Amino acid sequence: MTMPAVLDPDSLVIRSLPECRAAAEERFNLASWPTRNDQEWRFADLRRNSVDGFAASAVLSTGRQGPWDAVEILDLDTALLRHGERFGPAIEESLGSLGAARHLAWGLKSENFRGECWVIGEDQRLDVPLQLDVRAAGPGHAAWLSLVLVRRGASAVIWEHLSSAVGDAVYLVNGTVVVVEEGAEVKLVGSQELSASSKLVNCVHVIPGANAKVRDVRVNLGAEWVRQEVSASLGAKGADCELFGLSLAGAGEEIDQRTLQAHVSGGIHSNLLYKNALFADARSIFSGLIRVDSGAHQTDAFQSCRNLLLSEEAEANAMPGLEINADQVRCSHGSTCGQIDPEEVFYLRARGIPEAAARHLVTLGFANEIIGRIGNDSVEERLSARVEARLLALRDQKV
């Protein structure tokens, strides 16, 4: 996986929203739209990612639940002024670096670009989850950027949910940068229920500090086309990074996932598990890389993608990969692709459960393995209900 062209190093410290837009404009001019020859877009249907016809007219609104009064909420101008050295390099060099550089820049250079920064204070422990709902209203495109700074010794659960009105064709560009200081812990959940005619580019980059723990969970329950890029920069000893994903896709939908676990230093653990349940003629693409740099000994890294095909027309493409340049490492990767095991359905039918209900229960169990890894009962319960509703809506879909 290639990185985008690196700009002037002095420009990596972004100090204001106008500077961020200017950097995005420069990146937009340096990058290019994907072609069939781009490895980062292998297997993707390039007709789907077109931005033509999407004016900057969608309106974003936010709603909050949880103890937000305990969090320092900064507008992007203030956040970049105070913490530009923490977030600037990631915004320029990491977000979109797995192939969606131009799409991300297209969103961030727009005047219709909004966002926030959330700072969890040192040693602050928030047991109740922070939930932010970002809703797009009206057709068109919009961009939302979330910057998260979890101070030393702090702990928090953050759930960011994206949605749009039924019938609105929205092209939403969403970026998230998470910086977790030494000994801190964050569980970050990103879910989306965009309308069936919407498109989403979602780029996430996490940077855990020494002995920090990061758990990122991505849940896709909507949208016609999703491009999701999740990367982790693992350079602080003792860091622990877990990346989980669940996508439920139906007729005419494509989920395109690209991930990178970049082990820069040794003594770091990472684990990735992505699961896709595909109905009708839905398609999924997963391309993941564990990269272990020279000298990153004692690396402990795993990667797995599991695809459940729920029709003869569904299609899953999986390309897990390893790039190891160090010794004394434990790394593994793999993928599976198949239909529901008939023995599981037979077991449930033998206990009086109709076949359609039996298949639904098996699929629900497949999906809830990811939901159960969030690690917060409240979020798990609410997301599980949404997952079940989505499965009920998809199970009888035809091509």
C-alpha positions in Angstrom: 0.0 0.0 0.0 1.5 3.3 -1.1 1.4 6.5 0.8 0.3 9.8 -0.7 2.8 12.4 -1.8 4.4 14.0 1.2 4.0 17.8 1.4 6.4 20.3 2.7 7.3 19.1 6.3 6.7 22.6 7.7 3.0 22.4 6.6 2.4 19.2 8.6 1.7 21.3 11.7 -1.8 22.7 10.9 -2.8 25.5 13.2 -6.3 26.5 11.9 -9.3 25.4 9.9 -8.3 27.5 6.9 -4.8 25.9 7.0 -6.5 22.5 7.1 -8.7 23.4 4.1 -5.6 24.7 2.2 -3.7 21.5 3.0 -6.6 19.5 1.7 -6.7 21.6 -1.5 -3.0 20.9 -2.0 -3.4 17.2 -1.4 -6.4 17.2 -3.8 -4.2 18.7 -6.5 -1.4 16.2 -5.8 -3.6 13.1 -5.7 -5.7 11.6 -8.5 -8.9 9.7 -8.8 -8.4 5.9 -8.7 -8.0 3.9 -11.8 -8.1 0.2 -12.6 -4.3 0.0 -12.2 -4.3 1.2 -8.6 -3.6 -1.7 -6.2 -5.4 0.2 -3.4 -8.6 -0.1 -5.4 -8.3 -3.7 -6.6 -11.7 -5.3 -7.1 -13.6 -2.0 -6.5 -16.3 -0.9 -8.8 -14.9 2.5 -9.7 -18.2 3.7 -11.1 -19.6 3.8 -7.6 -17.2 6.3 -6.1 -17.9 9.2 -8.5 -18.5 12.6 -6.8 -20.3 14.0 -9.9 -23.6 15.6 -9.2 -23.0 16.1 -5.4 -23.1 19.8 -4.5 -22.0 21.0 -1.1 -25.6 21.2 0.0 -26.2 18.6 2.7 -26.6 20.0 6.2 -25.0 18.3 9.2 -26.6 18.4 12.7 -25.4 16.8 15.9 -27.1 15.3 19.0 -25.4 14.1 22.2 -26.0 11.6 24.9 -23.8 10.9 27.9 -21.5 12.9 30.2 -20.3 15.4 27.6 -20.1 18.1 30.3 -17.1 16.3 31.6 -15.3 16.5 28.2 -13.4 19.5 26.8 -15.1 20.0 23.4 -13.1 22.2 21.0 -14.0 23.6 17.7 -11.5 22.7 15.0 -9.8 26.1 14.9 -9.1 25.9 18.6 -8.1 22.3 18.5 -5.6 22.8 15.7 -4.1 25.9 17.3 -3.5 24.0 20.6 -2.8 20.5 19.3 -1.8 20.9 15.7 1.5 19.0 16.3 -0.5 16.0 17.5 -3.1 15.9 14.8 -1.6 17.8 11.8 0.7 15.0 10.6 -2.0 12.4 10.8 -4.5 14.5 8.9 -2.0 15.1 6.1 -0.1 11.8 5.9 -2.3 9.1 7.3 -6.0 9.8 6.7 -6.8 8.6 3.2 -3.3 7.1 2.8 -4.8 3.7 1.9 -6.2 5.0 -1.4 -8.9 7.6 -0.6 -6.6 10.6 -0.4 -8.4 12.5 -3.1 -11.9 11.7 -1.8 -10.9 12.8 1.7 -9.3 16.0 0.4 -12.4 16.7 -1.7 -14.4 16.7 1.5 -12.0 18.6 3.7 -11.4 21.4 1.3 -15.1 22.2 1.1 -16.7 25.1 2.9 -19.3 22.5 3.9 -16.7 20.9 6.2 -17.4 20.6 10.0 -16.0 18.8 13.0 -14.9 18.8 16.6 -12.1 17.8 19.0 -12.8 15.9 22.2 -10.2 16.0 25.0 -10.6 13.5 27.8 -8.6 14.9 30.7 -5.7 13.2 32.5 -6.7 10.3 34.7 -10.4 11.0 33.9 -12.4 7.8 33.8 -15.8 8.0 32.1 -17.8 4.8 32.7 -20.9 6.1 30.8 -20.4 6.2 27.0 -20.2 9.4 25.1 -22.6 9.2 22.1 -22.5 11.7 19.2 -25.1 11.5 16.5 -24.2 13.2 13.2 -27.1 13.5 10.8 -27.0 14.6 7.2 -30.2 16.2 5.9 -30.9 17.0 2.3 -29.1 15.7 -0.8 -25.5 16.7 -1.5 -22.1 16.2 0.1 -20.7 17.1 3.4 -17.6 16.3 5.5 -17.1 15.7 9.2 -13.8 15.4 11.0 -13.4 14.1 14.6 -10.2 14.6 16.6 -9.9 12.6 19.8 -7.2 13.2 22.4 -7.3 10.8 25.4 -4.8 12.1 28.1 -2.5 10.0 30.2 -4.3 7.5 32.4 -7.8 8.4 31.1 -10.5 6.0 30.0 -13.6 6.5 27.9 -16.1 4.9 25.5 -17.0 7.0 22.5 -19.8 6.1 20.1 -20.1 8.2 16.9 -23.2 7.4 14.8 -23.8 8.7 11.2 -27.2 8.8 9.6 -29.2 10.5 6.9 -32.9 10.9 6.0 -34.5 8.2 4.0 -34.5 9.1 0.3 -31.7 11.6 0.5 -28.7 10.9 -1.6 -25.8 12.0 0.6 -22.1 11.7 -0.1 -20.5 11.9 3.4 -16.7 12.2 3.9 -15.8 11.3 7.5 -12.4 11.4 9.1 -11.3 10.4 12.6 -7.9 10.8 14.3 -7.4 9.3 17.7 -4.4 10.0 19.9 -4.2 8.0 23.1 -1.5 9.0 25.6 0.5 6.7 27.9 -1.5 4.3 30.0 -4.9 5.6 28.7 -7.7 3.5 27.2 -10.4 4.3 24.7 -13.1 2.2 23.1 -14.2 3.9 19.9 -17.3 2.8 18.1 -18.2 4.2 14.6 -21.5 3.1 13.1 -23.5 4.3 10.2 -27.1 4.0 9.0 -27.1 6.1 5.9 -29.9 6.0 3.3 -29.8 3.3 0.6 -28.8 5.9 -2.0 -25.9 7.4 0.0 -22.2 7.0 -0.2 -19.6 7.1 2.6 -15.8 7.6 2.7 -14.7 6.8 6.3 -11.0 7.2 7.2 -9.8 6.4 10.7 -6.2 6.6 12.1 -5.3 5.6 15.7 -2.1 6.4 17.5 -1.7 4.6 20.9 1.0 5.7 23.3 3.1 3.5 25.6 1.0 0.9 27.4 -2.2 2.5 26.0 -5.2 0.4 24.8 -7.3 1.3 21.8 -10.3 -0.7 20.6 -11.9 0.6 17.4 -15.2 -1.0 16.1 -16.7 -0.1 12.7 -20.3 -1.0 12.0 -22.0 -0.5 8.6 -25.7 -0.8 8.5 -26.6 1.2 5.4 -25.4 3.2 2.3 -25.1 2.1 -1.3 -21.3 2.3 -1.3 -18.8 2.5 1.6 -15.1 3.0 1.4 -13.6 2.4 4.8 -9.9 2.9 5.6 -8.6 2.1 9.1 -4.9 2.4 10.0 -2.9 2.2 13.2 0.5 3.7 13.8 2.0 1.4 16.5 5.3 2.9 17.7 5.0 3.0 21.5 6.1 0.0 23.5 3.4 -1.9 25.3 0.6 -0.5 23.2 -2.4 -2.7 22.6 -4.6 -2.1 19.5 -7.8 -4.0 18.6 -9.7 -3.3 15.3 -13.1 -4.8 14.7 -15.6 -4.4 11.9 -19.1 -5.6 11.0 -20.9 -4.9 7.7 -24.4 -6.0 6.7 -25.0 -5.3 3.0 -28.0 -5.9 0.8 -29.0 -5.6 -2.8 -26.8 -3.4 -5.0 -24.5 -2.4 -2.1 -20.7 -2.5 -1.9 -18.5 -2.4 1.2 -14.8 -1.7 0.4 -12.5 -2.0 3.5 -8.7 -1.3 3.6 -6.7 -1.6 6.8 -3.1 -1.2 7.9 -1.5 -2.3 11.2 1.8 -0.5 11.0 4.2 -1.9 13.7 7.0 0.6 13.9 8.5 -0.6 17.1 8.6 -3.9 19.0 6.7 -5.2 21.9 3.3 -4.1 20.6 0.1 -6.2 20.2 -2.5 -5.7 17.5 -5.5 -7.8 16.5 -8.0 -7.3 13.7 -11.3 -9.1 13.0 -13.7 -7.9 10.3 -16.9 -9.7 9.5 -19.3 -9.2 6.5 -22.8 -10.7 6.0 -23.9 -10.3 2.4 -27.4 -10.6 1.1 -28.8 -10.6 -2.5 -26.0 -9.3 -4.9 -24.0 -7.3 -2.3 -20.3 -7.2 -2.6 -17.5 -6.8 -0.1 -13.8 -6.1 -0.5 -11.2 -6.5 2.3 -7.6 -5.7 1.9 -5.5 -5.7 5.1 -1.8 -5.5 5.8 0.2 -6.1 8.9 3.5 -4.3 8.3 6.4 -5.0 10.8 9.2 -2.6 10.3 12.9 -3.4 10.7 13.8 -3.6 14.4 10.1 -4.1 15.5 11.0 -7.4 17.3 8.6 -9.1 19.7 5.6 -8.0 17.6 2.4 -9.8 18.3 -0.2 -9.2 15.5 -3.2 -11.0 14.0 -5.6 -10.3 11.2 -8.8 -12.1 10.1 -11.7 -11.4 7.7 -14.8 -13.6 7.7 -17.5 -13.4 5.1 -20.9 -14.9 5.2 -22.7 -15.3 1.9 -26.4 -15.4 2.2 -27.3 -15.8 -1.5 -25.8 -17.3 -4.6 -25.2 -13.8 -6.1 -23.3 -12.3 -3.1 -19.6 -11.8 -3.7 -16.7 -11.4 -1.2 -13.1 -10.5 -2.0 -10.5 -10.8 0.7 -6.8 -10.0 0.5 -5.1 -10.2 3.9 -1.3 -9.7 3.9 1.9 -9.7 5.9 5.1 -7.6 5.4 7.6 -8.7 8.0 11.0 -7.1 8.3 12.0 -8.2 11.8 12.8 -11.3 13.8 11.1 -12.9 16.8 7.6 -12.0 15.8 4.3 -13.8 16.0 2.0 -12.8 13.1 -0.9 -14.5 11.4 -3.5 -13.6 8.9 -6.4 -15.3 7.1 -9.8 -15.1 5.7 -12.9 -17.3 5.3 -15.8 -17.1 2.9 -18.9 -19.4 2.9 -22.6 -19.9 3.5 -24.5 -20.8 6.6 -23.5 -24.3 7.8 -26.6 -26.6 7.1 -25.9 -28.5 10.3 -26.5 -25.3 12.4 -29.8 -24.8 10.6 -30.7 -28.5 11.1 -29.9 -28.3 14.8 -32.3 -25.4 15.3 -35.1 -26.8 13.0 -34.9 -30.1 15.1 -36.0 -27.9 18.0 -39.0 -26.6 16.3 -37.6 -23.4 14.8 -38.7 -22.6 11.2 -35.9 -22.5 8.6 -36.1 -18.7 8.0 -36.0 -18.0 11.7 -33.1 -20.5 12.1 -31.0 -18.8 9.4 -31.8 -15.4 11.0 -30.5 -16.6 14.4 -27.3 -18.0 12.9 -26.7 -14.8 11.1 -27.5 -12.7 14.2 -24.9 -14.8 16.1 -22.3 -14.2 13.4 -22.9 -10.5 13.7 -23.1 -10.2 17.4 -19.7 -11.6 17.9 -18.4 -8.2 16.8 -21.0 -6.3 18.8 -20.0 -8.3 21.9 -16.4 -7.1 21.6 -17.3 -3.4 22.2 -16.9 -3.9 25.9 -19.8 -1.7 27.1 -23.2 -3.2 27.9 -25.2 -0.1 27.1 -23.7 0.4 23.6 -23.8 -3.3 22.9 -27.5 -3.6 23.7 -28.5 -0.6 21.6 -26.3 -1.6 18.6 -27.4 -5.2 18.8 -31.1 -4.0 18.4 -30.1 -2.0 15.3 -28.2 -5.0 13.9 -31.2 -7.3 14.4 -33.6 -4.8 12.7 -31.2 -4.5 9.8 -31.0 -8.3 9.4 -34.8 -8.6 9.4 -35.0 -5.9 6.7 -32.3 -7.7 4.5 -33.2 -11.4 5.0 -35.9 -11.6 2.3 -34.1 -9.4 -0.2 -33.8 -10.6 -3.8 -31.5 -9.4 -6.6 
